[in-house]
């Protein structure tokens, strides 16, 4: 990522985090009823945590990963907790305003309004904390295998039951490492897949930082191979270097290209670059014409594209199946409602025109090691004739 993009991203992040932290401080810490020194300690802590989030982003690019990891866990758990506290507090304040309006004169007394405000703050703080613990536990208990069956009329009978295991949004980086990926690889191999596909956002960092942590991918076993398409995060991390490194692990990137699987009696597999790739210089960018033009309409075509919105550009070529990720299913509820503003599909199996689109919730996580109402998944897709 260019220095300018890093500066812009950090500026936006600092502005948002500063505003949210001030709101949480004003609602949960500033109250004079909280005795000193506890109010001062809480104020100092919230300032330090606010600064730690962007600091970790910078430190991870300059210091050894092992040195940054403890700080990263602290910063990112707080990031998720901050979000849940903000949602709980804002929701509580909205409910308090509604109660105040509906109650009329019964809450005219300032003392009663203050009591309601304090009760709301206490309740939302407890709610946010409980949701935060639940979200961390969802990640700590591991990533399960989710079966998905897709029926295709054009699929040859001898390929009915063909098994594709999809990994996406693994995000090996500050808090996820080699040990995590080794567990994922073991789970994938236990399914004895015909094919493994990785639909982007594998890493958050450079090959120099994370190459050894990604090396377990070389142990993946699939009859027809392991394929990869870029996500937006590869372009923040040195996409060309990662594409070259993945080839050394036996992972084949599909760069706007199409391949035959199981010969003339099989099906076609295509992959395109991420939707944002064109922003990162010449040689990158989704090219649907190059990847999909001239396809055999009598054969099943499976398309790999990181972002669900890419199905719109692919629609004229009528892929039978498209596999995507990117959304994390929202990762931490209710964030999926914001994701819906940017992506037409958030999680699960959809019909889009003639295409069966499957959007995975992701195998790892980005940022907070937390998931709420959007569990991680290793997706086992079974293609069946029908």
N, C-alpha and C positions, 0 to 999 in steps of 0.2 A: 504494500500500500504506500502511496506517495506521502511525503511529509505533510503536504497541504490537506490531503484527505484525513490524515491522523489528527491534525489540528482542528479541522471542522468537526469531526466526530467527537473529539474530546470536549470541544466548546459546547456542543449541543448536550452532551451527557452531563457536563458540569452544571449547565444551566438548569436542566430538569432535576437533577439530584439535589441541587441547592434549594430549589423551590419546594420540593417534596419534604426535604429535611426540615426546612423552616416551618412548614405547616405542621409536621408531626411534633416539632419542639413546642410550637405555640399551643397545640391542643393537649399534649400529653406531659409536658415538662414544665412549662412556664408558670403554671398555677402556683400562687403564693402559699397555698395550703400544703404544698410539698416542702417539708422542712429542709433547711441547710444542715449539713453540706450535701445532702442527697440531690437537691436540685442542681447544684453546681457540678457535681460529678456526672449527672445525667446529661447536662448541657455539654460538658467537655467530651463525653463519650460519643454523643450524636455528631459533634463536629468532626472528631477523629474518624468515625466511620464514614461520614460523607466524603472526606478527603481521601480515604483509603481506596475507594472504588476506582476513581481515575488513576490514582497512583499505581495500583496493581497493573492496570493496562499498560502503563509506561514501563514499569519495572520488569514485566515479563519479557519485554523486547530487549532489555539491556543486561539483566542479571541471569545467572544460571537458574533453570527451572526449579531445582530442588530448594534453592534459597527463597524463591517467591511462593512456593506452594502453600506454606502455612498462612501467609498473608492473603493469598488468593481464596482459600477456603473461608477465612473470616470475612473478607470483603464480599464474596458472592453469596454466602449465606445471609449476610446482612442485606444485600441487594434484594433478595427474594422476600425476606422478612419485611423490609421497608415497603415493598409493593403491597404485601398483604395488609400491613398496618395502615397504609394509605387508603386502600380500598375499604377496609373495615371502618376507619375513622370517617372518611367522606360519606360512606353509607349511613353511619350512625348520626353524623351531623345533619344529613338530609332528613332522616327519620325524626330527629329532634325538632327541626324546623316545622315539619308537618304537624307533629304533636302540639307544638307551641301555637300554631295557627288554629288548629281545630279545638284546642282547649279554651280559647278565648280568655276571659278574665281570670280563670283559675291559675294561670301562670303569669299574671301581671306583676306579681311580687318578684323583684330582682333576686331575692334570696332563693326563691323556688326555681327560677330559671338557672341560677348558678348551680344549684343542687342537681338539676336535670343534666346540665352540661358535664358536671364531674362524674355523674353516674354513667353517662354515655361514654366518656373517655375511658373509664375503668373497664366497662364491658367490652369496648372495641379493642382495647389493649389485650385483654385476655383472649378474645376471639382471634386476633391476628397472631398471637403467640401460639395458640393451639393449632391453627392452620399451618403455621410455619413448621412446627414439629411434625405434623402429618405429612407435609410436602417433602421434608428431608427423608422421612422413613420410606416414602414411596420410591425414592432413588436407592436408598441403602439396601432394600430387600432384593434388588437385582432386576434385570431385564428379562421379561418372559417372551415366549414364542407365541405369536398370534397367527392362527390359521385363517386364510382367506381363499375362498373358491371362486373362480371366474369361469363361467361357461361360455364357450365360443363355438359357433356352428361350423366355422371353417377349419377348426383344428383337426388334423388327421387322427383317425381312431387310434393309431399306434402310439400317439403322443398324449392321449388322454391320461391325466394324472401327472403330467410334467410338473416338476417342482422347482420353483424359483424362490430363493431366499433373498429378501431385500434388506440391506442395511442402509441407513441414511442418517445424516445429522448426528454422527458419532461424536464429533467435537473433541477429539483428543487434544489436550491443551493444558492449561494451568492446573486443573483439578482431576482430569481423567488421563490415565497413563497406560503403560504397557500391560499391567496386571488386569485392568478392566478389559482391554481389547483381547487379551488371551482368553478370558472367560467368554466373551462374545464369540470368538472363533471356535471354541470348544462346543458351544451350544449350536452353532451353525453346522459344524461337521456331524454332530449327533443326528441331525435331520437328514443326512445323506442327500443333499440337493443335487439336482441336475445342473443348476446354474446358480451363481451368486451375483447379485448386482448391488453396487454401492452408488446411491443417487445423490452424491455431493455432501459438502460440509463435513468432510472427514476430519479436518484438522483446524486448529487455531494456533498457528505458529509456523515457523520455518522448518525446513528439512534438517538444518543443523540442530535446532532445538528438539525436534520431535521424531526424527527419523527412526531411532531405535525403539521408540514407543509404538510406532506403526508397523514395525517389522513383523509382528505376529500374523499379519495378513498373508504372508508367504505360506502359512500353514493351512490356509483354506483349501478344502478339497471339494471339487464339483466336476462332474463328468464333462460338461461343456464349457467350463472356465469361469473366471471371475472378471466382471466388467465394471467400468467406472465412468461416471460423468461428473463434471465440475459443478460445485455449488458456489454461491457468492463468497463464502469464507475462504475457499482456495485462492481467490484473487486477492484477498487481504494478506495471504501468507506465502506468496510466491508460486503461482500456479504452474509455470513452466518447470520449475525445479521439482515440484511434487509430481507432475505428470511423468517426468523422467524417472524419478525414484520409484513410483508405483510399478512401472514396467519391470524394474529389477526384481520386484517381489512376485512377478507372475500375474499382475493385475493389468488388464488391457483397458486403457482409456478409449472411449468412443467420442471422437471429436467431429461432430457433424457427419457421421458416417453410419453405414448400414452393413450388417454381416448376415450370412446365412448360418442357421443353426440346424444341424443334422442333415445337411445337404439339400438336395432338390425335394426330398419328401418331408422337409421340416418346416421351419417358420423363419421369419426375418426379425432381427433385433437391431434397433437403431438407437443412437444417442446424440443429444445436442448439448452444446455449452449452456451454461447458466444464462438466465434472462438478462443479467447485468454485465455479462462478460465483455461486451463491446466497449464498455467504459474504460477498460484496462489495457488498451493499446491494440495495435494491429495484430492480426492472427487469432484474435479471440472474438467470440460472439456466436450466438445461436444462428445457424444457417439451415432452415427447414428444407429449402429447395435441394440443397446438396445432400442432406441426410435422407430425404423421403421421396424425392421425385423419382419416377420410374419404378416404384415398388410394384410387386406382383399383386394385383387385387384379389387373386384367388388364394393367397397365402395369408396366414395370420402375421400381423406386424405388431411387435411389442416395442414401445418407445420409452426411453429413459430420459427424463427431463426434471431438473431439480425442483423448479417452482410449479405449483399447480396451474397458475395463470398461463403457463406456456401451452396448455391444451388449446387455447384459443388460436394461436398461430399455427398449431399443428392440425387443426380441424380440417382444412381443405384436403389434407392427405389421408384422412380417415384412418388413423392407426386404430387397431382393434383394442389394444391395451396401452395405457400410459401409466408409468410408475413414477411417483414424485414424493418429495418430503417437504423440507423448508419450514413448514408451519409449526412443527413440534406439537401439533394439536392444540396450540395455545400455551402448552407447558404448565403454566400456573393460572388456574381459573381466577378471575373471569377474563384473562387476557385474550382468550380465543375470540371474544366479541370484537376486539380491536384488530386481530388478525383478519377477520372477515371483511374489514374495510379495505384490505390490501390484496387479499386473495379470494377468488370466487369459491374455493373449496378448502376446508380446514382439516378434516380427518375422516378416513373411511373410504368406502367404495361408492362411486357415483357413475351415473350415465351422463355423458356429455356428447350429444349427437350420436354418432356411431361408435364412440369410444368408451370403453370401460376404464375409468380413471380411479386409481387407488392412491390415496394420500396417506403416507405413514406418519405416525406421531413422533417418529425418530427413535434412534437406538440409544443415544446418550442424552446430553442436555447442553444448552449454552448458558454460560454465566452461572446463575444460582443452581447448586446441586439439589434441585427441588422440583417436584412435579405435583400438581394438584388437579385431580379430575382429568388428567391426560397422561396415563402411564406410558413409559417407554416400551418399545416393542422391537423384536426381531420378527419380521413378517415372512411367514411361510405361505407363498402363493401357489396354489394348485390350479393349473389350467386343465379344464376338462372339456370334452366334446359334448355339445348340447345346446 
